[in-house]
Amino acid sequence: MLRGVTWEPGLGGRSACCGHDLLAVLSLALHKVLGTHSSGELRPEMLQKSLRLAYEYRYFMKTQLYQRLRLWEQHHPGFTLFPPADE
């Protein structure tokens, strides 16, 4: 499956694919394992939707991405990305 993948120095294995690629592979794997399941429920789009719904805002608030976005917000008055009550 990883044939043809080139590794960039310093990026590590986490940069081998994007989230959409990962969910496409997960969809295929689940379809093979749960072959009797409705294929519509295992489409990458449905998995994406389910995972977005399962990811709680409180977990996002603990990420480096969230911290960087809050910092950007502080340096750009007039732009609000998140409600002020979440601090």
PDB file with SEQRES, HELIX, SHEET and CRYST1 records, atoms N, CA, C and O in Angstrom:
SEQRES   1 A   87  MET LEU ARG GLY VAL THR TRP GLU PRO GLY LEU GLY GLY          
SEQRES   2 A   87  ARG SER ALA CYS CYS GLY HIS ASP LEU LEU ALA VAL LEU          
SEQRES   3 A   87  SER LEU ALA LEU HIS LYS VAL LEU GLY THR HIS SER SER          
SEQRES   4 A   87  GLY GLU LEU ARG PRO GLU MET LEU GLN LYS SER LEU ARG          
SEQRES   5 A   87  LEU ALA TYR GLU TYR ARG TYR PHE MET LYS THR GLN LEU          
SEQRES   6 A   87  TYR GLN ARG LEU ARG LEU TRP GLU GLN HIS HIS PRO GLY          
SEQRES   7 A   87  PHE THR LEU PHE PRO PRO ALA ASP GLU                          
HELIX    1 AA1 GLY A   13  SER A   15  5                                   3    
HELIX    2 AA2 GLY A   19  VAL A   33  1                                  15    
HELIX    3 AA3 SER A   39  LEU A   42  5                                   4    
HELIX    4 AA4 PRO A   44  ALA A   54  1                                  11    
HELIX    5 AA5 TYR A   57  PHE A   60  1                                   4    
HELIX    6 AA6 GLN A   64  HIS A   75  1                                  12    
HELIX    7 AA7 PRO A   84  ASP A   86  5                                   3    
CRYST1    1.000    1.000    1.000  90.00  90.00  90.00 P 1           1          
ATOM      1  N   MET A   1       0.810  -1.193   0.000  1.00  0.00           N  
ATOM      2  CA  MET A   1       0.000   0.000   0.000  1.00  0.00           C  
ATOM      3  C   MET A   1       0.857   1.262   0.000  1.00  0.00           C  
ATOM      4  O   MET A   1       0.465   2.274  -0.581  1.00  0.00           O  
ATOM      5  N   LEU A   2       2.020   1.215   0.643  1.00  0.00           N  
ATOM      6  CA  LEU A   2       2.863   2.395   0.717  1.00  0.00           C  
ATOM      7  C   LEU A   2       3.887   2.467  -0.408  1.00  0.00           C  
ATOM      8  O   LEU A   2       4.789   3.304  -0.373  1.00  0.00           O  
ATOM      9  N   ARG A   3       3.754   1.601  -1.400  1.00  0.00           N  
ATOM     10  CA  ARG A   3       4.643   1.692  -2.546  1.00  0.00           C  
ATOM     11  C   ARG A   3       4.453   3.025  -3.238  1.00  0.00           C  
ATOM     12  O   ARG A   3       3.325   3.471  -3.449  1.00  0.00           O  
ATOM     13  N   GLY A   4       5.539   3.648  -3.583  1.00  0.00           N  
ATOM     14  CA  GLY A   4       5.454   4.933  -4.265  1.00  0.00           C  
ATOM     15  C   GLY A   4       5.405   6.118  -3.328  1.00  0.00           C  
ATOM     16  O   GLY A   4       5.429   7.263  -3.779  1.00  0.00           O  
ATOM     17  N   VAL A   5       5.336   5.867  -2.026  1.00  0.00           N  
ATOM     18  CA  VAL A   5       5.329   6.963  -1.058  1.00  0.00           C  
ATOM     19  C   VAL A   5       6.757   7.412  -0.841  1.00  0.00           C  
ATOM     20  O   VAL A   5       7.641   6.593  -0.590  1.00  0.00           O  
ATOM     21  N   THR A   6       6.984   8.696  -0.937  1.00  0.00           N  
ATOM     22  CA  THR A   6       8.314   9.223  -0.665  1.00  0.00           C  
ATOM     23  C   THR A   6       8.293   9.895   0.695  1.00  0.00           C  
ATOM     24  O   THR A   6       7.342  10.593   1.044  1.00  0.00           O  
ATOM     25  N   TRP A   7       9.344   9.677   1.449  1.00  0.00           N  
ATOM     26  CA  TRP A   7       9.441  10.242   2.795  1.00  0.00           C  
ATOM     27  C   TRP A   7      10.317  11.479   2.756  1.00  0.00           C  
ATOM     28  O   TRP A   7      11.450  11.429   2.277  1.00  0.00           O  
ATOM     29  N   GLU A   8       9.807  12.565   3.250  1.00  0.00           N  
ATOM     30  CA  GLU A   8      10.566  13.805   3.317  1.00  0.00           C  
ATOM     31  C   GLU A   8      11.350  13.828   4.623  1.00  0.00           C  
ATOM     32  O   GLU A   8      10.789  13.540   5.681  1.00  0.00           O  
ATOM     33  N   PRO A   9      12.624  14.161   4.570  1.00  0.00           N  
ATOM     34  CA  PRO A   9      13.412  14.230   5.805  1.00  0.00           C  
ATOM     35  C   PRO A   9      12.803  15.219   6.798  1.00  0.00           C  
ATOM     36  O   PRO A   9      12.418  16.329   6.432  1.00  0.00           O  
ATOM     37  N   GLY A  10      12.726  14.804   8.036  1.00  0.00           N  
ATOM     38  CA  GLY A  10      12.233  15.685   9.088  1.00  0.00           C  
ATOM     39  C   GLY A  10      10.726  15.704   9.267  1.00  0.00           C  
ATOM     40  O   GLY A  10      10.243  16.274  10.246  1.00  0.00           O  
ATOM     41  N   LEU A  11       9.972  15.110   8.373  1.00  0.00           N  
ATOM     42  CA  LEU A  11       8.518  15.148   8.498  1.00  0.00           C  
ATOM     43  C   LEU A  11       7.985  13.994   9.330  1.00  0.00           C  
ATOM     44  O   LEU A  11       6.943  14.128   9.972  1.00  0.00           O  
ATOM     45  N   GLY A  12       8.672  12.875   9.330  1.00  0.00           N  
ATOM     46  CA  GLY A  12       8.198  11.733  10.097  1.00  0.00           C  
ATOM     47  C   GLY A  12       7.057  11.019   9.405  1.00  0.00           C  
ATOM     48  O   GLY A  12       6.556  11.474   8.377  1.00  0.00           O  
ATOM     49  N   GLY A  13       6.648   9.892   9.978  1.00  0.00           N  
ATOM     50  CA  GLY A  13       5.591   9.074   9.397  1.00  0.00           C  
ATOM     51  C   GLY A  13       4.220   9.703   9.444  1.00  0.00           C  
ATOM     52  O   GLY A  13       3.335   9.289   8.695  1.00  0.00           O  
ATOM     53  N   ARG A  14       4.011  10.690  10.298  1.00  0.00           N  
ATOM     54  CA  ARG A  14       2.690  11.297  10.420  1.00  0.00           C  
ATOM     55  C   ARG A  14       2.295  12.072   9.172  1.00  0.00           C  
ATOM     56  O   ARG A  14       1.117  12.381   8.992  1.00  0.00           O  
ATOM     57  N   SER A  15       3.229  12.383   8.327  1.00  0.00           N  
ATOM     58  CA  SER A  15       2.939  13.173   7.136  1.00  0.00           C  
ATOM     59  C   SER A  15       2.754  12.315   5.895  1.00  0.00           C  
ATOM     60  O   SER A  15       2.785  12.839   4.781  1.00  0.00           O  
ATOM     61  N   ALA A  16       2.564  11.030   6.056  1.00  0.00           N  
ATOM     62  CA  ALA A  16       2.458  10.128   4.911  1.00  0.00           C  
ATOM     63  C   ALA A  16       1.152  10.294   4.158  1.00  0.00           C  
ATOM     64  O   ALA A  16       1.098  10.003   2.963  1.00  0.00           O  
ATOM     65  N   CYS A  17       0.099  10.752   4.817  1.00  0.00           N  
ATOM     66  CA  CYS A  17      -1.184  10.912   4.139  1.00  0.00           C  
ATOM     67  C   CYS A  17      -2.005  11.986   4.831  1.00  0.00           C  
ATOM     68  O   CYS A  17      -1.703  12.397   5.951  1.00  0.00           O  
ATOM     69  N   CYS A  18      -3.030  12.426   4.158  1.00  0.00           N  
ATOM     70  CA  CYS A  18      -3.936  13.390   4.781  1.00  0.00           C  
ATOM     71  C   CYS A  18      -5.114  12.626   5.392  1.00  0.00           C  
ATOM     72  O   CYS A  18      -5.254  11.420   5.189  1.00  0.00           O  
ATOM     73  N   GLY A  19      -5.932  13.321   6.119  1.00  0.00           N  
ATOM     74  CA  GLY A  19      -7.063  12.691   6.791  1.00  0.00           C  
ATOM     75  C   GLY A  19      -8.033  12.008   5.841  1.00  0.00           C  
ATOM     76  O   GLY A  19      -8.586  10.955   6.159  1.00  0.00           O  
ATOM     77  N   HIS A  20      -8.237  12.607   4.676  1.00  0.00           N  
ATOM     78  CA  HIS A  20      -9.154  12.009   3.703  1.00  0.00           C  
ATOM     79  C   HIS A  20      -8.612  10.672   3.196  1.00  0.00           C  
ATOM     80  O   HIS A  20      -9.364   9.714   3.016  1.00  0.00           O  
ATOM     81  N   ASP A  21      -7.306  10.621   2.969  1.00  0.00           N  
ATOM     82  CA  ASP A  21      -6.693   9.366   2.532  1.00  0.00           C  
ATOM     83  C   ASP A  21      -6.828   8.302   3.619  1.00  0.00           C  
ATOM     84  O   ASP A  21      -7.167   7.152   3.339  1.00  0.00           O  
ATOM     85  N   LEU A  22      -6.561   8.700   4.850  1.00  0.00           N  
ATOM     86  CA  LEU A  22      -6.650   7.771   5.972  1.00  0.00           C  
ATOM     87  C   LEU A  22      -8.065   7.221   6.116  1.00  0.00           C  
ATOM     88  O   LEU A  22      -8.243   6.025   6.350  1.00  0.00           O  
ATOM     89  N   LEU A  23      -9.060   8.072   5.981  1.00  0.00           N  
ATOM     90  CA  LEU A  23     -10.444   7.609   6.098  1.00  0.00           C  
ATOM     91  C   LEU A  23     -10.856   6.731   4.924  1.00  0.00           C  
ATOM     92  O   LEU A  23     -11.690   5.842   5.088  1.00  0.00           O  
ATOM     93  N   ALA A  24     -10.295   6.959   3.758  1.00  0.00           N  
ATOM     94  CA  ALA A  24     -10.574   6.084   2.623  1.00  0.00           C  
ATOM     95  C   ALA A  24     -10.038   4.678   2.896  1.00  0.00           C  
ATOM     96  O   ALA A  24     -10.702   3.685   2.600  1.00  0.00           O  
ATOM     97  N   VAL A  25      -8.833   4.602   3.461  1.00  0.00           N  
ATOM     98  CA  VAL A  25      -8.247   3.308   3.801  1.00  0.00           C  
ATOM     99  C   VAL A  25      -9.050   2.658   4.930  1.00  0.00           C  
ATOM    100  O   VAL A  25      -9.333   1.461   4.877  1.00  0.00           O  
ATOM    101  N   LEU A  26      -9.414   3.433   5.940  1.00  0.00           N  
ATOM    102  CA  LEU A  26     -10.218   2.906   7.045  1.00  0.00           C  
ATOM    103  C   LEU A  26     -11.560   2.385   6.541  1.00  0.00           C  
ATOM    104  O   LEU A  26     -12.031   1.340   6.990  1.00  0.00           O  
ATOM    105  N   SER A  27     -12.169   3.106   5.617  1.00  0.00           N  
ATOM    106  CA  SER A  27     -13.441   2.680   5.034  1.00  0.00           C  
ATOM    107  C   SER A  27     -13.305   1.328   4.341  1.00  0.00           C  
ATOM    108  O   SER A  27     -14.136   0.439   4.523  1.00  0.00           O  
ATOM    109  N   LEU A  28     -12.243   1.185   3.543  1.00  0.00           N  
ATOM    110  CA  LEU A  28     -12.004  -0.096   2.863  1.00  0.00           C  
ATOM    111  C   LEU A  28     -11.771  -1.222   3.864  1.00  0.00           C  
ATOM    112  O   LEU A  28     -12.316  -2.315   3.711  1.00  0.00           O  
ATOM    113  N   ALA A  29     -10.967  -0.957   4.881  1.00  0.00           N  
ATOM    114  CA  ALA A  29     -10.665  -1.979   5.880  1.00  0.00           C  
ATOM    115  C   ALA A  29     -11.935  -2.398   6.631  1.00  0.00           C  
ATOM    116  O   ALA A  29     -12.171  -3.590   6.830  1.00  0.00           O  
ATOM    117  N   LEU A  30     -12.733  -1.445   7.037  1.00  0.00           N  
ATOM    118  CA  LEU A  30     -13.972  -1.769   7.750  1.00  0.00           C  
ATOM    119  C   LEU A  30     -14.943  -2.527   6.850  1.00  0.00           C  
ATOM    120  O   LEU A  30     -15.637  -3.439   7.300  1.00  0.00           O  
ATOM    121  N   HIS A  31     -14.986  -2.149   5.594  1.00  0.00           N  
ATOM    122  CA  HIS A  31     -15.883  -2.844   4.664  1.00  0.00           C  
ATOM    123  C   HIS A  31     -15.463  -4.306   4.504  1.00  0.00           C  
ATOM    124  O   HIS A  31     -16.310  -5.192   4.397  1.00  0.00           O  
ATOM    125  N   LYS A  32     -14.149  -4.552   4.488  1.00  0.00           N  
ATOM    126  CA  LYS A  32     -13.664  -5.938   4.378  1.00  0.00           C  
ATOM    127  C   LYS A  32     -13.982  -6.719   5.647  1.00  0.00           C  
ATOM    128  O   LYS A  32     -14.408  -7.872   5.578  1.00  0.00           O  
ATOM    129  N   VAL A  33     -13.775  -6.094   6.809  1.00  0.00           N  
ATOM    130  CA  VAL A  33     -14.012  -6.774   8.087  1.00  0.00           C  
ATOM    131  C   VAL A  33     -15.502  -6.943   8.350  1.00  0.00           C  
ATOM    132  O   VAL A  33     -15.941  -7.995   8.815  1.00  0.00           O  
ATOM    133  N   LEU A  34     -16.283  -5.902   8.051  1.00  0.00           N  
ATOM    134  CA  LEU A  34     -17.721  -5.911   8.317  1.00  0.00           C  
ATOM    135  C   LEU A  34     -18.487  -6.001   7.006  1.00  0.00           C  
ATOM    136  O   LEU A  34     -19.417  -5.228   6.775  1.00  0.00           O  
ATOM    137  N   GLY A  35     -18.114  -6.909   6.174  1.00  0.00           N  
ATOM    138  CA  GLY A  35     -18.663  -7.022   4.828  1.00  0.00           C  
ATOM    139  C   GLY A  35     -20.173  -7.098   4.746  1.00  0.00           C  
ATOM    140  O   GLY A  35     -20.747  -6.750   3.715  1.00  0.00           O  
ATOM    141  N   THR A  36     -20.827  -7.539   5.795  1.00  0.00           N  
ATOM    142  CA  THR A  36     -22.278  -7.643   5.752  1.00  0.00           C  
ATOM    143  C   THR A  36     -22.959  -6.328   6.073  1.00  0.00           C  
ATOM    144  O   THR A  36     -24.167  -6.188   5.879  1.00  0.00           O  
ATOM    145  N   HIS A  37     -22.189  -5.353   6.566  1.00  0.00           N  
ATOM    146  CA  HIS A  37     -22.742  -4.041   6.892  1.00  0.00           C  
ATOM    147  C   HIS A  37     -23.135  -3.294   5.623  1.00  0.00           C  
ATOM    148  O   HIS A  37     -22.613  -3.569   4.542  1.00  0.00           O  
ATOM    149  N   SER A  38     -24.034  -2.375   5.760  1.00  0.00           N  
ATOM    150  CA  SER A  38     -24.422  -1.543   4.625  1.00  0.00           C  
ATOM    151  C   SER A  38     -23.212  -0.736   4.164  1.00  0.00           C  
ATOM    152  O   SER A  38     -22.570  -0.056   4.965  1.00  0.00           O  
ATOM    153  N   SER A  39     -22.905  -0.814   2.880  1.00  0.00           N  
ATOM    154  CA  SER A  39     -21.733  -0.104   2.363  1.00  0.00           C  
ATOM    155  C   SER A  39     -21.899   1.407   2.479  1.00  0.00           C  
ATOM    156  O   SER A  39     -20.906   2.131   2.542  1.00  0.00           O  
ATOM    157  N   GLY A  40     -23.140   1.894   2.507  1.00  0.00           N  
ATOM    158  CA  GLY A  40     -23.374   3.335   2.657  1.00  0.00           C  
ATOM    159  C   GLY A  40     -22.890   3.866   3.984  1.00  0.00           C  
ATOM    160  O   GLY A  40     -22.424   5.002   4.067  1.00  0.00           O  
ATOM    161  N   GLU A  41     -22.993   3.049   5.037  1.00  0.00           N  
ATOM    162  CA  GLU A  41     -22.557   3.470   6.360  1.00  0.00           C  
ATOM    163  C   GLU A  41     -21.037   3.510   6.467  1.00  0.00           C  
ATOM    164  O   GLU A  41     -20.493   4.155   7.363  1.00  0.00           O  
ATOM    165  N   LEU A  42     -20.360   2.829   5.565  1.00  0.00           N  
ATOM    166  CA  LEU A  42     -18.901   2.740   5.640  1.00  0.00           C  
ATOM    167  C   LEU A  42     -18.198   3.619   4.608  1.00  0.00           C  
ATOM    168  O   LEU A  42     -16.977   3.550   4.467  1.00  0.00           O  
ATOM    169  N   ARG A  43     -18.948   4.436   3.895  1.00  0.00           N  
ATOM    170  CA  ARG A  43     -18.326   5.360   2.940  1.00  0.00           C  
ATOM    171  C   ARG A  43     -17.436   6.343   3.697  1.00  0.00           C  
ATOM    172  O   ARG A  43     -17.770   6.724   4.819  1.00  0.00           O  
ATOM    173  N   PRO A  44     -16.318   6.762   3.117  1.00  0.00           N  
ATOM    174  CA  PRO A  44     -15.438   7.720   3.794  1.00  0.00           C  
ATOM    175  C   PRO A  44     -16.173   8.976   4.273  1.00  0.00           C  
ATOM    176  O   PRO A  44     -15.870   9.498   5.345  1.00  0.00           O  
ATOM    177  N   GLU A  45     -17.135   9.460   3.485  1.00  0.00           N  
ATOM    178  CA  GLU A  45     -17.880  10.666   3.863  1.00  0.00           C  
ATOM    179  C   GLU A  45     -18.670  10.444   5.152  1.00  0.00           C  
ATOM    180  O   GLU A  45     -18.747  11.333   6.001  1.00  0.00           O  
ATOM    181  N   MET A  46     -19.258   9.247   5.295  1.00  0.00           N  
ATOM    182  CA  MET A  46     -20.018   8.944   6.513  1.00  0.00           C  
ATOM    183  C   MET A  46     -19.095   8.777   7.715  1.00  0.00           C  
ATOM    184  O   MET A  46     -19.436   9.189   8.824  1.00  0.00           O  
ATOM    185  N   LEU A  47     -17.929   8.175   7.498  1.00  0.00           N  
ATOM    186  CA  LEU A  47     -16.956   8.049   8.581  1.00  0.00           C  
ATOM    187  C   LEU A  47     -16.474   9.428   9.011  1.00  0.00           C  
ATOM    188  O   LEU A  47     -16.331   9.687  10.206  1.00  0.00           O  
ATOM    189  N   GLN A  48     -16.225  10.311   8.056  1.00  0.00           N  
ATOM    190  CA  GLN A  48     -15.800  11.677   8.375  1.00  0.00           C  
ATOM    191  C   GLN A  48     -16.854  12.366   9.231  1.00  0.00           C  
ATOM    192  O   GLN A  48     -16.534  12.987  10.244  1.00  0.00           O  
ATOM    193  N   LYS A  49     -18.095  12.253   8.822  1.00  0.00           N  
ATOM    194  CA  LYS A  49     -19.192  12.887   9.552  1.00  0.00           C  
ATOM    195  C   LYS A  49     -19.287  12.330  10.965  1.00  0.00           C  
ATOM    196  O   LYS A  49     -19.434  13.090  11.922  1.00  0.00           O  
ATOM    197  N   SER A  50     -19.203  11.026  11.102  1.00  0.00           N  
ATOM    198  CA  SER A  50     -19.297  10.393  12.421  1.00  0.00           C  
ATOM    199  C   SER A  50     -18.152  10.812  13.331  1.00  0.00           C  
ATOM    200  O   SER A  50     -18.356  11.086  14.514  1.00  0.00           O  
ATOM    201  N   LEU A  51     -16.944  10.859  12.772  1.00  0.00           N  
ATOM    202  CA  LEU A  51     -15.786  11.251  13.577  1.00  0.00           C  
ATOM    203  C   LEU A  51     -15.857  12.726  13.976  1.00  0.00           C  
ATOM    204  O   LEU A  51     -15.474  13.080  15.091  1.00  0.00           O  
ATOM    205  N   ARG A  52     -16.338  13.582  13.086  1.00  0.00           N  
ATOM    206  CA  ARG A  52     -16.495  15.006  13.446  1.00  0.00           C  
ATOM    207  C   ARG A  52     -17.498  15.158  14.578  1.00  0.00           C  
ATOM    208  O   ARG A  52     -17.287  15.945  15.501  1.00  0.00           O  
ATOM    209  N   LEU A  53     -18.586  14.409  14.509  1.00  0.00           N  
ATOM    210  CA  LEU A  53     -19.603  14.498  15.558  1.00  0.00           C  
ATOM    211  C   LEU A  53     -19.097  13.956  16.889  1.00  0.00           C  
ATOM    212  O   LEU A  53     -19.520  14.418  17.948  1.00  0.00           O  
ATOM    213  N   ALA A  54     -18.205  12.989  16.841  1.00  0.00           N  
ATOM    214  CA  ALA A  54     -17.695  12.374  18.068  1.00  0.00           C  
ATOM    215  C   ALA A  54     -16.594  13.200  18.728  1.00  0.00           C  
ATOM    216  O   ALA A  54     -16.319  13.011  19.912  1.00  0.00           O  
ATOM    217  N   TYR A  55     -15.962  14.105  17.996  1.00  0.00           N  
ATOM    218  CA  TYR A  55     -14.840  14.885  18.524  1.00  0.00           C  
ATOM    219  C   TYR A  55     -15.380  16.098  19.275  1.00  0.00           C  
ATOM    220  O   TYR A  55     -15.930  17.021  18.674  1.00  0.00           O  
ATOM    221  N   GLU A  56     -15.217  16.084  20.579  1.00  0.00           N  
ATOM    222  CA  GLU A  56     -15.782  17.140  21.412  1.00  0.00           C  
ATOM    223  C   GLU A  56     -14.909  18.382  21.414  1.00  0.00           C  
ATOM    224  O   GLU A  56     -13.684  18.296  21.319  1.00  0.00           O  
ATOM    225  N   TYR A  57     -15.551  19.535  21.523  1.00  0.00           N  
ATOM    226  CA  TYR A  57     -14.865  20.825  21.528  1.00  0.00           C  
ATOM    227  C   TYR A  57     -13.837  20.902  22.655  1.00  0.00           C  
ATOM    228  O   TYR A  57     -12.778  21.505  22.480  1.00  0.00           O  
ATOM    229  N   ARG A  58     -14.130  20.308  23.792  1.00  0.00           N  
ATOM    230  CA  ARG A  58     -13.201  20.363  24.928  1.00  0.00           C  
ATOM    231  C   ARG A  58     -11.879  19.672  24.592  1.00  0.00           C  
ATOM    232  O   ARG A  58     -10.834  20.064  25.111  1.00  0.00           O  
ATOM    233  N   TYR A  59     -11.909  18.654  23.734  1.00  0.00           N  
ATOM    234  CA  TYR A  59     -10.666  18.011  23.301  1.00  0.00           C  
ATOM    235  C   TYR A  59      -9.904  18.921  22.335  1.00  0.00           C  
ATOM    236  O   TYR A  59      -8.678  19.019  22.394  1.00  0.00           O  
ATOM    237  N   PHE A  60     -10.643  19.579  21.451  1.00  0.00           N  
ATOM    238  CA  PHE A  60     -10.025  20.499  20.501  1.00  0.00           C  
ATOM    239  C   PHE A  60      -9.327  21.636  21.237  1.00  0.00           C  
ATOM    240  O   PHE A  60      -8.259  22.086  20.819  1.00  0.00           O  
ATOM    241  N   MET A  61      -9.922  22.100  22.325  1.00  0.00           N  
ATOM    242  CA  MET A  61      -9.346  23.197  23.092  1.00  0.00           C  
ATOM    243  C   MET A  61      -7.976  22.839  23.674  1.00  0.00           C  
ATOM    244  O   MET A  61      -7.213  23.736  24.030  1.00  0.00           O  
ATOM    245  N   LYS A  62      -7.657  21.574  23.774  1.00  0.00           N  
ATOM    246  CA  LYS A  62      -6.379  21.132  24.336  1.00  0.00           C  
ATOM    247  C   LYS A  62      -5.294  20.951  23.269  1.00  0.00           C  
ATOM    248  O   LYS A  62      -4.166  20.580  23.593  1.00  0.00           O  
ATOM    249  N   THR A  63      -5.625  21.208  22.007  1.00  0.00           N  
ATOM    250  CA  THR A  63      -4.673  20.966  20.923  1.00  0.00           C  
ATOM    251  C   THR A  63      -3.786  22.183  20.663  1.00  0.00           C  
ATOM    252  O   THR A  63      -4.120  23.315  21.012  1.00  0.00           O  
ATOM    253  N   GLN A  64      -2.653  21.903  20.042  1.00  0.00           N  
ATOM    254  CA  GLN A  64      -1.739  22.973  19.651  1.00  0.00           C  
ATOM    255  C   GLN A  64      -2.387  23.855  18.581  1.00  0.00           C  
ATOM    256  O   GLN A  64      -2.163  25.066  18.562  1.00  0.00           O  
ATOM    257  N   LEU A  65      -3.175  23.269  17.706  1.00  0.00           N  
ATOM    258  CA  LEU A  65      -3.863  24.043  16.674  1.00  0.00           C  
ATOM    259  C   LEU A  65      -4.765  25.088  17.320  1.00  0.00           C  
ATOM    260  O   LEU A  65      -4.754  26.254  16.924  1.00  0.00           O  
ATOM    261  N   TYR A  66      -5.543  24.670  18.312  1.00  0.00           N  
ATOM    262  CA  TYR A  66      -6.442  25.605  18.996  1.00  0.00           C  
ATOM    263  C   TYR A  66      -5.638  26.737  19.637  1.00  0.00           C  
ATOM    264  O   TYR A  66      -6.010  27.904  19.510  1.00  0.00           O  
ATOM    265  N   GLN A  67      -4.545  26.407  20.320  1.00  0.00           N  
ATOM    266  CA  GLN A  67      -3.723  27.420  20.974  1.00  0.00           C  
ATOM    267  C   GLN A  67      -3.155  28.409  19.958  1.00  0.00           C  
ATOM    268  O   GLN A  67      -3.110  29.613  20.211  1.00  0.00           O  
ATOM    269  N   ARG A  68      -2.730  27.900  18.823  1.00  0.00           N  
ATOM    270  CA  ARG A  68      -2.185  28.784  17.783  1.00  0.00           C  
ATOM    271  C   ARG A  68      -3.261  29.684  17.174  1.00  0.00           C  
ATOM    272  O   ARG A  68      -3.007  30.848  16.865  1.00  0.00           O  
ATOM    273  N   LEU A  69      -4.447  29.139  17.009  1.00  0.00           N  
ATOM    274  CA  LEU A  69      -5.545  29.950  16.483  1.00  0.00           C  
ATOM    275  C   LEU A  69      -5.945  31.030  17.474  1.00  0.00           C  
ATOM    276  O   LEU A  69      -6.272  32.144  17.067  1.00  0.00           O  
ATOM    277  N   ARG A  70      -5.926  30.728  18.755  1.00  0.00           N  
ATOM    278  CA  ARG A  70      -6.238  31.739  19.778  1.00  0.00           C  
ATOM    279  C   ARG A  70      -5.178  32.838  19.777  1.00  0.00           C  
ATOM    280  O   ARG A  70      -5.504  34.015  19.930  1.00  0.00           O  
ATOM    281  N   LEU A  71      -3.928  32.464  19.609  1.00  0.00           N  
ATOM    282  CA  LEU A  71      -2.845  33.434  19.545  1.00  0.00           C  
ATOM    283  C   LEU A  71      -3.008  34.323  18.312  1.00  0.00           C  
ATOM    284  O   LEU A  71      -2.824  35.538  18.388  1.00  0.00           O  
ATOM    285  N   TRP A  72      -3.354  33.714  17.176  1.00  0.00           N  
ATOM    286  CA  TRP A  72      -3.603  34.487  15.961  1.00  0.00           C  
ATOM    287  C   TRP A  72      -4.724  35.486  16.209  1.00  0.00           C  
ATOM    288  O   TRP A  72      -4.641  36.643  15.797  1.00  0.00           O  
ATOM    289  N   GLU A  73      -5.759  35.036  16.878  1.00  0.00           N  
ATOM    290  CA  GLU A  73      -6.905  35.882  17.192  1.00  0.00           C  
ATOM    291  C   GLU A  73      -6.467  37.106  18.010  1.00  0.00           C  
ATOM    292  O   GLU A  73      -6.939  38.218  17.775  1.00  0.00           O  
ATOM    293  N   GLN A  74      -5.562  36.887  18.967  1.00  0.00           N  
ATOM    294  CA  GLN A  74      -5.074  37.989  19.807  1.00  0.00           C  
ATOM    295  C   GLN A  74      -4.273  39.003  18.994  1.00  0.00           C  
ATOM    296  O   GLN A  74      -4.309  40.200  19.277  1.00  0.00           O  
ATOM    297  N   HIS A  75      -3.553  38.520  17.986  1.00  0.00           N  
ATOM    298  CA  HIS A  75      -2.740  39.406  17.162  1.00  0.00           C  
ATOM    299  C   HIS A  75      -3.521  40.068  16.025  1.00  0.00           C  
ATOM    300  O   HIS A  75      -2.981  40.907  15.304  1.00  0.00           O  
ATOM    301  N   HIS A  76      -4.772  39.695  15.869  1.00  0.00           N  
ATOM    302  CA  HIS A  76      -5.616  40.262  14.809  1.00  0.00           C  
ATOM    303  C   HIS A  76      -6.948  40.726  15.396  1.00  0.00           C  
ATOM    304  O   HIS A  76      -7.982  40.088  15.200  1.00  0.00           O  
ATOM    305  N   PRO A  77      -6.908  41.845  16.118  1.00  0.00           N  
ATOM    306  CA  PRO A  77      -8.162  42.375  16.688  1.00  0.00           C  
ATOM    307  C   PRO A  77      -9.205  42.587  15.594  1.00  0.00           C  
ATOM    308  O   PRO A  77      -8.893  42.986  14.472  1.00  0.00           O  
ATOM    309  N   GLY A  78     -10.415  42.313  15.950  1.00  0.00           N  
ATOM    310  CA  GLY A  78     -11.498  42.451  14.976  1.00  0.00           C  
ATOM    311  C   GLY A  78     -11.888  41.128  14.344  1.00  0.00           C  
ATOM    312  O   GLY A  78     -12.952  41.021  13.734  1.00  0.00           O  
ATOM    313  N   PHE A  79     -11.037  40.117  14.483  1.00  0.00           N  
ATOM    314  CA  PHE A  79     -11.344  38.783  13.978  1.00  0.00           C  
ATOM    315  C   PHE A  79     -11.599  37.868  15.167  1.00  0.00           C  
ATOM    316  O   PHE A  79     -10.753  37.743  16.051  1.00  0.00           O  
ATOM    317  N   THR A  80     -12.748  37.238  15.188  1.00  0.00           N  
ATOM    318  CA  THR A  80     -13.097  36.328  16.267  1.00  0.00           C  
ATOM    319  C   THR A  80     -13.341  34.944  15.693  1.00  0.00           C  
ATOM    320  O   THR A  80     -14.226  34.755  14.858  1.00  0.00           O  
ATOM    321  N   LEU A  81     -12.551  33.978  16.146  1.00  0.00           N  
ATOM    322  CA  LEU A  81     -12.718  32.602  15.684  1.00  0.00           C  
ATOM    323  C   LEU A  81     -13.533  31.763  16.658  1.00  0.00           C  
ATOM    324  O   LEU A  81     -14.235  30.832  16.265  1.00  0.00           O  
ATOM    325  N   PHE A  82     -13.423  32.114  17.942  1.00  0.00           N  
ATOM    326  CA  PHE A  82     -14.082  31.329  18.992  1.00  0.00           C  
ATOM    327  C   PHE A  82     -14.813  32.276  19.940  1.00  0.00           C  
ATOM    328  O   PHE A  82     -14.398  33.422  20.113  1.00  0.00           O  
ATOM    329  N   PRO A  83     -15.882  31.810  20.546  1.00  0.00           N  
ATOM    330  CA  PRO A  83     -16.593  32.662  21.500  1.00  0.00           C  
ATOM    331  C   PRO A  83     -15.717  32.920  22.735  1.00  0.00           C  
ATOM    332  O   PRO A  83     -14.986  32.031  23.168  1.00  0.00           O  
ATOM    333  N   PRO A  84     -15.787  34.125  23.298  1.00  0.00           N  
ATOM    334  CA  PRO A  84     -14.927  34.449  24.442  1.00  0.00           C  
ATOM    335  C   PRO A  84     -15.245  33.635  25.695  1.00  0.00           C  
ATOM    336  O   PRO A  84     -14.399  33.543  26.584  1.00  0.00           O  
ATOM    337  N   ALA A  85     -16.417  33.053  25.791  1.00  0.00           N  
ATOM    338  CA  ALA A  85     -16.815  32.299  26.987  1.00  0.00           C  
ATOM    339  C   ALA A  85     -16.068  30.988  27.139  1.00  0.00           C  
ATOM    340  O   ALA A  85     -16.156  30.356  28.192  1.00  0.00           O  
ATOM    341  N   ASP A  86     -15.329  30.557  26.113  1.00  0.00           N  
ATOM    342  CA  ASP A  86     -14.699  29.238  26.194  1.00  0.00           C  
ATOM    343  C   ASP A  86     -13.356  29.268  26.926  1.00  0.00           C  
ATOM    344  O   ASP A  86     -12.709  28.226  27.040  1.00  0.00           O  
ATOM    345  N   GLU A  87     -12.928  30.395  27.413  1.00  0.00           N  
ATOM    346  CA  GLU A  87     -11.637  30.468  28.076  1.00  0.00           C  
ATOM    347  C   GLU A  87     -11.722  29.953  29.458  1.00  0.00           C  
ATOM    348  O   GLU A  87     -10.720  29.938  30.173  1.00  0.00           O  
TER     349      GLU A  87                                                      
END                                                                             
